[in-house]
Structure formats: C-alpha cells, structure tokens
Amino acid sequence: MSESGEQRTDERNLPVQDGGTSNGEIVVAISGKFIWQAIGAILGTLVLLWAFDQASGIVSMVAISFFFSLALEPAVRWLTDRYEWRRGSATGVIYVVGALFVVFMIVVLIPAIAELATAIGAKGGEWINNLSEFTNDNLGFEITDIDTAADLAAGTDVALQDWAAGAFGTVLGIATTGISLIFNLATIAMFTFYFTAEAPQVQRAVLRLFSPKMQQQIGWTWDQAIIQTGGYFYSRMILMVINGFGFFFTMVAVGIAPPIYVPIAGMNTDTNPPKSDNGIDSATGIPT
C-alpha cells in the first residue's frame, strides 16, 4: 500500500472529539432533562421575584425596625449595665416613655396650639411690640413697627388654626380609618422590641452563617452601626431639648403667659422642620 493510501486510512480511523466533528464543525447536544431544568430555573426565578414583590411591605417594616433597634440599643445597654435590668424590661421602659410622649403631644400640645392661635390673634401685636421695645432698649435695634406686628399676628393666628385643625383631623383619621397604618405601626413596634430585647441572640444567629473572618468584620460593622445610629439619634434629641428650652426661656423673658409659651416651646423642638408645598411650615404652621 502506498504512503498516500496509508495516510487516508489513518485519517478515517482518527477519533472524533466530543462536541465536534472531524471536519471542524461543533455539535451541541441538548437533552430533554436540560430543557426541563432551564424551564424550572426560569419559573423558580419568576416565583421568587413575585414573592419578593408581595413581601416588599414586610421587608421594609423589618428594615425600619432594625434601624430603630440600633437607635435604642445604646439606651438599653446603659440601663442593663448601670442598673442590671433585663433587656426586655429596659426596652419596655423605653417604650412606655415614648408612648407617654406621643400621648402628651396629641392630648396636650394640639389643643394648646389652638388656644395659642386665639391668643396670638388677640394679643400677638402687643407681644411683638413688647419684644421690639425690649430689643430697642437693650440691643439698640427695633424689630418691627406696630402695623407690621398686627399683620404678622393675624397671619400667624390663621396659620396656627389651620395647623391645629389639620393635625387633629389627621389623628382622628388615623383612629377611624387608618387601620392599615395602625397595623404597620404595631408591626414595626413588635419587630423593634424583638430586635432590641433579643439583640445578642439575633447577632449570634446571624454571625453563625459566616466564616470566622467574616464574623469579625460583620461584628465590627454591626457595633459601628449601633454607635453611629445611636449618636445621631440622641444628638438630635439633645438639640431638640436645647431648642425647646431656648424658646421657652425667650417667651418667659418677654412676659408671655404659661399656656402660650409651653406650646411654642413644644412646636420648636424640631431642629429641621419639613416644609409643605403651600409655603406653610408643616411643623409649626407658620408661613415660611
């Protein structure tokens, strides 16, 4: 047999590699099992996306509750370390104080602001004139004249009346029709209480899911989140107290009656009040 014949015989006997042919073409074999697996993966992904969309509300509430628990953690640690309270008791005390503050704001502050609006409409111009005389005698400048003071008092009277009516109506609306909002608030409060009271157990359960190296990094991040969140939360509270007492003593200095300067001080505890679209400060009801 010639050399050319032997070469053709060897080429015919060469093995064909998987996924290809002897002439260089690539053959892809897809089995029925692979097709069903791909369909199952696509359907499973769609189901997971749908479930996440349906549970987005509860996921958001859990995230908010976790943030609140980080803010409460420094106070709970202080009570447990200083007075050796149980974490559940310390968290419960903080909840009671917060609930009393909310009740005070609703029951006392809103009616007092309505009374304040009436008093400002009647005597606001006189108070502004007294303040103007005080600054003129002690600081050497006059705030405003009599006509401007009267106009400012009248405008503030209307704005405060509208603010108090709107706030009271909002509270009544929540109590009568806002069932879903009440449920959401109760859910957030429940998760926050659990995350705060059982914080060490929750942290250990989360860290068990990771390697020792990752546990150190996540633990350090968790502690820093508590420090930074608590620092922001309590610093804002301190600023609110300073701001409120500042207005309180200012009103006392110019001779305003106690039923008037108490709601003014309470209204000005917000150090960064939001503004509404109609040009009225939504925290104080005063035109901006």
C-alpha positions as a Markdown table, in Angstrom:
| # | Residue | x | y | z |
|---|---|---|---|---|
| 1 | Met | 0.0 | 0.0 | 0.0 |
| 2 | Ser | 1.3 | 3.4 | -0.9 |
| 3 | Glu | 2.0 | 6.1 | 1.6 |
| 4 | Ser | -1.0 | 8.2 | 0.4 |
| 5 | Gly | -3.3 | 5.2 | 0.9 |
| 6 | Glu | -1.9 | 4.6 | 4.4 |
| 7 | Gln | -2.4 | 8.3 | 5.3 |
| 8 | Arg | -6.1 | 8.2 | 4.1 |
| 9 | Thr | -6.7 | 5.1 | 6.2 |
| 10 | Asp | -5.2 | 6.8 | 9.3 |
| 11 | Glu | -7.4 | 9.9 | 8.9 |
| 12 | Arg | -10.5 | 7.7 | 8.7 |
| 13 | Asn | -9.6 | 5.9 | 11.9 |
| 14 | Leu | -9.0 | 9.2 | 13.9 |
| 15 | Pro | -11.5 | 9.6 | 16.9 |
| 16 | Val | -14.0 | 12.4 | 16.7 |
| 17 | Gln | -13.7 | 14.8 | 19.8 |
| 18 | Asp | -16.8 | 15.5 | 21.9 |
| 19 | Gly | -18.8 | 18.4 | 20.7 |
| 20 | Gly | -17.3 | 18.4 | 17.2 |
| 21 | Thr | -16.7 | 16.5 | 14.0 |
| 22 | Ser | -13.7 | 15.5 | 12.0 |
| 23 | Asn | -14.2 | 18.5 | 9.6 |
| 24 | Gly | -14.2 | 21.1 | 12.4 |
| 25 | Glu | -17.9 | 21.5 | 13.0 |
| 26 | Ile | -19.2 | 21.9 | 16.6 |
| 27 | Val | -22.1 | 19.7 | 17.6 |
| 28 | Val | -24.2 | 20.8 | 20.7 |
| 29 | Ala | -26.4 | 18.1 | 22.1 |
| 30 | Ile | -29.3 | 19.3 | 24.3 |
| 31 | Ser | -31.1 | 16.7 | 26.3 |
| 32 | Gly | -34.7 | 16.9 | 27.4 |
| 33 | Lys | -33.6 | 16.9 | 31.0 |
| 34 | Phe | -31.6 | 20.1 | 30.5 |
| 35 | Ile | -34.6 | 21.8 | 28.8 |
| 36 | Trp | -36.8 | 21.0 | 31.8 |
| 37 | Gln | -34.1 | 22.2 | 34.2 |
| 38 | Ala | -33.9 | 25.5 | 32.4 |
| 39 | Ile | -37.6 | 25.9 | 32.4 |
| 40 | Gly | -37.7 | 25.1 | 36.1 |
| 41 | Ala | -35.0 | 27.7 | 36.9 |
| 42 | Ile | -36.8 | 30.4 | 35.0 |
| 43 | Leu | -40.1 | 29.6 | 36.7 |
| 44 | Gly | -38.4 | 29.5 | 40.1 |
| 45 | Thr | -36.8 | 32.9 | 39.5 |
| 46 | Leu | -40.1 | 34.4 | 38.5 |
| 47 | Val | -41.8 | 33.0 | 41.6 |
| 48 | Leu | -39.1 | 34.4 | 43.8 |
| 49 | Leu | -39.4 | 37.8 | 42.2 |
| 50 | Trp | -43.2 | 37.7 | 42.7 |
| 51 | Ala | -42.8 | 36.6 | 46.3 |
| 52 | Phe | -40.3 | 39.4 | 47.0 |
| 53 | Asp | -42.6 | 42.0 | 45.4 |
| 54 | Gln | -45.5 | 40.7 | 47.5 |
| 55 | Ala | -43.4 | 40.8 | 50.7 |
| 56 | Ser | -41.8 | 44.2 | 50.0 |
| 57 | Gly | -44.0 | 45.8 | 52.6 |
| 58 | Ile | -43.0 | 43.4 | 55.4 |
| 59 | Val | -39.4 | 43.6 | 54.3 |
| 60 | Ser | -39.5 | 47.4 | 54.5 |
| 61 | Met | -41.0 | 47.2 | 58.0 |
| 62 | Val | -38.3 | 44.8 | 59.2 |
| 63 | Ala | -35.6 | 47.1 | 57.8 |
| 64 | Ile | -37.2 | 50.1 | 59.6 |
| 65 | Ser | -37.5 | 48.1 | 62.8 |
| 66 | Phe | -33.8 | 47.1 | 62.7 |
| 67 | Phe | -32.8 | 50.7 | 62.3 |
| 68 | Phe | -34.9 | 51.7 | 65.3 |
| 69 | Ser | -33.4 | 48.8 | 67.3 |
| 70 | Leu | -29.9 | 50.2 | 66.5 |
| 71 | Ala | -31.0 | 53.6 | 67.8 |
| 72 | Leu | -32.5 | 52.1 | 71.1 |
| 73 | Glu | -29.5 | 49.8 | 71.7 |
| 74 | Pro | -27.3 | 52.4 | 73.5 |
| 75 | Ala | -30.1 | 53.3 | 75.9 |
| 76 | Val | -30.8 | 49.6 | 76.6 |
| 77 | Arg | -27.2 | 48.8 | 77.2 |
| 78 | Trp | -26.9 | 51.8 | 79.6 |
| 79 | Leu | -29.9 | 50.6 | 81.6 |
| 80 | Thr | -28.7 | 47.0 | 81.7 |
| 81 | Asp | -25.1 | 47.9 | 82.6 |
| 82 | Arg | -25.9 | 50.6 | 85.2 |
| 83 | Tyr | -28.9 | 49.2 | 86.9 |
| 84 | Glu | -28.6 | 45.5 | 85.9 |
| 85 | Trp | -32.0 | 45.4 | 84.3 |
| 86 | Arg | -33.0 | 42.6 | 81.9 |
| 87 | Arg | -33.0 | 43.7 | 78.3 |
| 88 | Gly | -36.8 | 43.1 | 78.0 |
| 89 | Ser | -37.5 | 45.3 | 81.0 |
| 90 | Ala | -35.2 | 48.1 | 79.8 |
| 91 | Thr | -36.8 | 48.0 | 76.3 |
| 92 | Gly | -40.3 | 48.1 | 77.8 |
| 93 | Val | -39.4 | 51.2 | 79.9 |
| 94 | Ile | -38.2 | 53.0 | 76.8 |
| 95 | Tyr | -41.4 | 52.0 | 75.0 |
| 96 | Val | -43.5 | 53.4 | 77.9 |
| 97 | Val | -41.6 | 56.7 | 77.9 |
| 98 | Gly | -42.1 | 57.0 | 74.1 |
| 99 | Ala | -45.8 | 56.2 | 74.3 |
| 100 | Leu | -46.3 | 58.8 | 77.1 |
| 101 | Phe | -44.5 | 61.4 | 74.9 |
| 102 | Val | -46.8 | 60.7 | 72.0 |
| 103 | Val | -49.9 | 60.9 | 74.2 |
| 104 | Phe | -48.7 | 64.2 | 75.6 |
| 105 | Met | -48.2 | 65.6 | 72.1 |
| 106 | Ile | -51.7 | 64.5 | 71.0 |
| 107 | Val | -53.7 | 65.3 | 74.1 |
| 108 | Val | -51.9 | 68.4 | 75.4 |
| 109 | Leu | -50.0 | 70.1 | 72.6 |
| 110 | Ile | -52.6 | 70.2 | 69.8 |
| 111 | Pro | -55.3 | 71.8 | 71.9 |
| 112 | Ala | -52.8 | 74.2 | 73.4 |
| 113 | Ile | -51.7 | 75.3 | 69.9 |
| 114 | Ala | -55.3 | 76.0 | 69.1 |
| 115 | Glu | -55.6 | 78.2 | 72.2 |
| 116 | Leu | -52.3 | 79.8 | 71.3 |
| 117 | Ala | -53.6 | 80.8 | 67.9 |
| 118 | Thr | -56.6 | 82.6 | 69.5 |
| 119 | Ala | -54.4 | 84.4 | 72.0 |
| 120 | Ile | -52.0 | 85.4 | 69.2 |
| 121 | Gly | -54.9 | 86.9 | 67.2 |
| 122 | Ala | -55.9 | 88.9 | 70.2 |
| 123 | Lys | -52.6 | 90.0 | 71.7 |
| 124 | Gly | -49.9 | 89.0 | 69.3 |
| 125 | Gly | -49.3 | 92.5 | 68.1 |
| 126 | Glu | -48.8 | 93.7 | 71.7 |
| 127 | Trp | -46.3 | 90.9 | 72.3 |
| 128 | Ile | -44.3 | 91.7 | 69.2 |
| 129 | Asn | -44.3 | 95.4 | 70.2 |
| 130 | Asn | -43.0 | 94.4 | 73.7 |
| 131 | Leu | -40.3 | 92.3 | 72.2 |
| 132 | Ser | -39.4 | 95.2 | 69.8 |
| 133 | Glu | -39.2 | 97.6 | 72.8 |
| 134 | Phe | -37.0 | 95.1 | 74.7 |
| 135 | Thr | -34.5 | 94.8 | 71.8 |
| 136 | Asn | -34.6 | 98.5 | 71.2 |
| 137 | Asp | -33.8 | 99.3 | 74.9 |
| 138 | Asn | -31.2 | 96.5 | 75.4 |
| 139 | Leu | -29.7 | 95.8 | 72.0 |
| 140 | Gly | -30.2 | 99.1 | 70.1 |
| 141 | Phe | -32.4 | 97.9 | 67.3 |
| 142 | Glu | -36.2 | 97.7 | 66.6 |
| 143 | Ile | -37.7 | 94.5 | 65.2 |
| 144 | Thr | -40.8 | 95.9 | 63.5 |
| 145 | Asp | -43.4 | 98.7 | 63.7 |
| 146 | Ile | -47.0 | 98.5 | 65.1 |
| 147 | Asp | -48.8 | 97.9 | 61.8 |
| 148 | Thr | -46.4 | 95.1 | 60.7 |
| 149 | Ala | -46.7 | 93.5 | 64.1 |
| 150 | Ala | -50.5 | 93.4 | 63.8 |
| 151 | Asp | -50.4 | 91.9 | 60.3 |
| 152 | Leu | -47.9 | 89.3 | 61.4 |
| 153 | Ala | -50.1 | 88.3 | 64.4 |
| 154 | Ala | -53.2 | 88.0 | 62.3 |
| 155 | Gly | -51.4 | 85.8 | 59.7 |
| 156 | Thr | -49.9 | 83.6 | 62.4 |
| 157 | Asp | -53.3 | 83.2 | 64.1 |
| 158 | Val | -54.8 | 81.8 | 60.8 |
| 159 | Ala | -51.8 | 79.6 | 60.1 |
| 160 | Leu | -51.9 | 78.1 | 63.6 |
| 161 | Gln | -55.6 | 77.5 | 63.5 |
| 162 | Asp | -55.2 | 75.6 | 60.2 |
| 163 | Trp | -52.3 | 73.6 | 61.5 |
| 164 | Ala | -54.1 | 72.5 | 64.7 |
| 165 | Ala | -57.2 | 71.6 | 62.8 |
| 166 | Gly | -55.2 | 69.6 | 60.2 |
| 167 | Ala | -53.2 | 67.8 | 62.8 |
| 168 | Phe | -56.3 | 66.9 | 64.9 |
| 169 | Gly | -58.1 | 65.8 | 61.8 |
| 170 | Thr | -55.1 | 63.6 | 60.9 |
| 171 | Val | -55.2 | 62.0 | 64.4 |
| 172 | Leu | -58.9 | 61.3 | 64.1 |
| 173 | Gly | -58.4 | 59.9 | 60.6 |
| 174 | Ile | -55.8 | 57.5 | 61.8 |
| 175 | Ala | -58.0 | 56.4 | 64.7 |
| 176 | Thr | -61.1 | 55.8 | 62.5 |
| 177 | Thr | -59.9 | 54.8 | 59.0 |
| 178 | Gly | -56.2 | 54.2 | 59.1 |
| 179 | Ile | -56.4 | 50.6 | 60.2 |
| 180 | Ser | -53.6 | 49.5 | 57.8 |
| 181 | Leu | -51.4 | 52.3 | 59.2 |
| 182 | Ile | -52.1 | 51.2 | 62.8 |
| 183 | Phe | -51.3 | 47.6 | 61.8 |
| 184 | Asn | -48.0 | 48.7 | 60.2 |
| 185 | Leu | -47.0 | 50.8 | 63.2 |
| 186 | Ala | -47.8 | 47.9 | 65.5 |
| 187 | Thr | -45.8 | 45.5 | 63.4 |
| 188 | Ile | -42.8 | 47.9 | 63.4 |
| 189 | Ala | -43.1 | 48.3 | 67.2 |
| 190 | Met | -43.2 | 44.5 | 67.6 |
| 191 | Phe | -40.2 | 43.8 | 65.4 |
| 192 | Thr | -38.3 | 46.7 | 67.0 |
| 193 | Phe | -39.0 | 45.3 | 70.5 |
| 194 | Tyr | -37.8 | 41.9 | 69.5 |
| 195 | Phe | -34.6 | 43.1 | 67.7 |
| 196 | Thr | -33.8 | 45.3 | 70.8 |
| 197 | Ala | -34.6 | 42.9 | 73.6 |
| 198 | Glu | -33.0 | 39.9 | 71.8 |
| 199 | Ala | -30.2 | 41.7 | 70.1 |
| 200 | Pro | -27.3 | 39.4 | 71.4 |
| 201 | Gln | -29.2 | 36.3 | 70.3 |
| 202 | Val | -30.1 | 37.8 | 66.9 |
| 203 | Gln | -26.5 | 38.8 | 66.4 |
| 204 | Arg | -25.1 | 35.4 | 67.2 |
| 205 | Ala | -27.7 | 33.7 | 64.9 |
| 206 | Val | -26.6 | 35.9 | 62.0 |
| 207 | Leu | -22.9 | 35.6 | 62.6 |
| 208 | Arg | -23.1 | 31.7 | 62.7 |
| 209 | Leu | -23.9 | 31.9 | 59.0 |
| 210 | Phe | -20.4 | 33.2 | 58.1 |
| 211 | Ser | -16.8 | 32.2 | 58.5 |
| 212 | Pro | -14.8 | 33.3 | 61.5 |
| 213 | Lys | -13.0 | 36.0 | 59.5 |
| 214 | Met | -16.3 | 37.3 | 58.1 |
| 215 | Gln | -17.8 | 37.2 | 61.7 |
| 216 | Gln | -15.2 | 39.6 | 62.9 |
| 217 | Gln | -15.8 | 42.0 | 60.0 |
| 218 | Ile | -19.6 | 41.9 | 60.3 |
| 219 | Gly | -19.5 | 42.1 | 64.1 |
| 220 | Trp | -17.3 | 45.3 | 63.9 |
| 221 | Thr | -19.7 | 46.8 | 61.3 |
| 222 | Trp | -22.7 | 45.9 | 63.5 |
| 223 | Asp | -21.1 | 47.7 | 66.5 |
| 224 | Gln | -20.2 | 50.7 | 64.5 |
| 225 | Ala | -23.8 | 50.9 | 63.2 |
| 226 | Ile | -25.1 | 51.0 | 66.7 |
| 227 | Ile | -22.6 | 53.7 | 67.7 |
| 228 | Gln | -23.3 | 55.9 | 64.7 |
| 229 | Thr | -27.0 | 55.5 | 64.7 |
| 230 | Gly | -27.4 | 56.0 | 68.4 |
| 231 | Gly | -25.1 | 59.0 | 68.3 |
| 232 | Tyr | -27.2 | 60.6 | 65.5 |
| 233 | Phe | -30.5 | 59.8 | 67.3 |
| 234 | Tyr | -29.5 | 61.0 | 70.8 |
| 235 | Ser | -27.7 | 64.1 | 69.4 |
| 236 | Arg | -30.9 | 65.1 | 67.6 |
| 237 | Met | -32.8 | 64.6 | 70.9 |
| 238 | Ile | -30.4 | 66.8 | 72.7 |
| 239 | Leu | -30.7 | 69.5 | 70.1 |
| 240 | Met | -34.5 | 69.3 | 70.3 |
| 241 | Val | -34.4 | 69.8 | 74.1 |
| 242 | Ile | -32.0 | 72.8 | 73.8 |
| 243 | Asn | -34.1 | 74.3 | 71.0 |
| 244 | Gly | -37.3 | 73.9 | 73.0 |
| 245 | Phe | -35.8 | 75.3 | 76.2 |
| 246 | Gly | -34.4 | 78.2 | 74.3 |
| 247 | Phe | -37.8 | 79.2 | 73.0 |
| 248 | Phe | -39.3 | 78.5 | 76.5 |
| 249 | Phe | -37.0 | 81.0 | 78.3 |
| 250 | Thr | -37.3 | 83.5 | 75.5 |
| 251 | Met | -41.0 | 83.6 | 75.9 |
| 252 | Val | -40.7 | 83.9 | 79.6 |
| 253 | Ala | -38.3 | 86.8 | 79.2 |
| 254 | Val | -40.8 | 88.8 | 77.1 |
| 255 | Gly | -43.6 | 88.1 | 79.5 |
| 256 | Ile | -45.8 | 85.7 | 77.6 |
| 257 | Ala | -48.3 | 83.6 | 79.7 |
| 258 | Pro | -47.5 | 79.9 | 80.5 |
| 259 | Pro | -50.4 | 78.5 | 78.4 |
| 260 | Ile | -48.8 | 80.2 | 75.4 |
| 261 | Tyr | -45.1 | 79.6 | 75.7 |
| 262 | Val | -45.5 | 75.9 | 76.5 |
| 263 | Pro | -46.9 | 75.0 | 73.1 |
| 264 | Ile | -44.5 | 77.4 | 71.4 |
| 265 | Ala | -41.6 | 75.6 | 73.0 |
| 266 | Gly | -43.0 | 72.3 | 72.0 |
| 267 | Met | -43.5 | 73.3 | 68.4 |
| 268 | Asn | -39.9 | 74.4 | 68.1 |
| 269 | Thr | -38.3 | 71.2 | 69.4 |
| 270 | Asp | -37.9 | 70.1 | 65.8 |
| 271 | Thr | -34.5 | 71.3 | 64.7 |
| 272 | Asn | -35.2 | 70.7 | 61.0 |
| 273 | Pro | -38.9 | 71.0 | 60.3 |
| 274 | Pro | -40.2 | 69.9 | 56.9 |
| 275 | Lys | -41.9 | 72.4 | 54.6 |
| 276 | Ser | -45.2 | 71.8 | 52.8 |
| 277 | Asp | -45.9 | 72.7 | 49.2 |
| 278 | Asn | -48.2 | 75.6 | 50.1 |
| 279 | Gly | -45.5 | 77.7 | 51.8 |
| 280 | Ile | -46.6 | 76.7 | 55.3 |
| 281 | Asp | -44.2 | 75.2 | 57.7 |
| 282 | Ser | -45.8 | 71.8 | 58.4 |
| 283 | Ala | -44.2 | 71.6 | 61.9 |
| 284 | Thr | -45.3 | 75.0 | 63.2 |
| 285 | Gly | -48.0 | 76.1 | 60.8 |
| 286 | Ile | -46.2 | 79.5 | 60.3 |
| 287 | Pro | -45.8 | 80.9 | 56.8 |
| 288 | Thr | -42.2 | 80.4 | 55.5 |
